[in-house]
């Protein structure tokens, strides 16, 4: 009798948290090597961070052809010791289009 009715929501109404964090960025900030000598870079992720990054990548690849992932290895967050990752792309902006439209 007292069944609760649920409101429908379209997938277009979803938003994604693009504030991705990681446990570590390699090479570490205290490396003695010069940038030209570094042949690889890496990031260390927890399980939750891996899932979050995967969701962000899946969402943005629906609209973007190329993706840039930037790790800020000198910006360690004090409260939890994690590092920031940004997921960006160069996309063509048409007219007065809303730049956040890709994340809705």
C-alpha positions, 0 to 999 in steps of 0.5 A, spaced: 500 500 500 505 505 502 509 503 496 515 509 495 515 512 488 521 513 485 523 519 480 526 517 474 533 520 472 536 520 465 543 519 464 544 526 461 543 528 468 549 525 471 555 528 473 562 526 475 567 528 480 573 529 476 578 530 482 582 524 481 587 523 486 593 518 487 598 515 492 604 516 489 607 519 482 614 516 480 619 519 479 619 522 486 620 529 488 626 528 491 629 524 485 636 526 483 636 524 476 635 530 471 628 530 467 632 528 460 634 522 464 628 519 466 625 514 461 618 512 464 613 515 469 608 512 473 603 513 478 600 508 484 593 508 485 589 504 491 583 500 488 578 506 489 582 511 486 583 506 480 576 505 479 575 513 480 580 514 474 577 508 470 570 512 471 573 519 469 576 516 463 570 512 460 566 518 461 570 523 457 572 518 452 565 519 450 566 526 447 574 526 446 579 523 441 585 525 445 586 525 453 592 528 457 593 525 464 597 530 468 600 528 475 602 533 480 608 530 483 610 536 487 603 538 490 602 532 496 595 534 499 597 535 507 590 531 510 591 525 506 598 525 503 595 524 496 597 527 489 592 530 484 591 528 477 588 532 472 584 529 466 584 534 460 583 535 452 584 540 447 576 540 445 573 545 439 569 550 443 563 552 438 560 559 439 558 560 446 557 553 448 558 551 456 565 548 457 562 544 462 557 541 458 561 534 457 561 533 464 553 533 465 
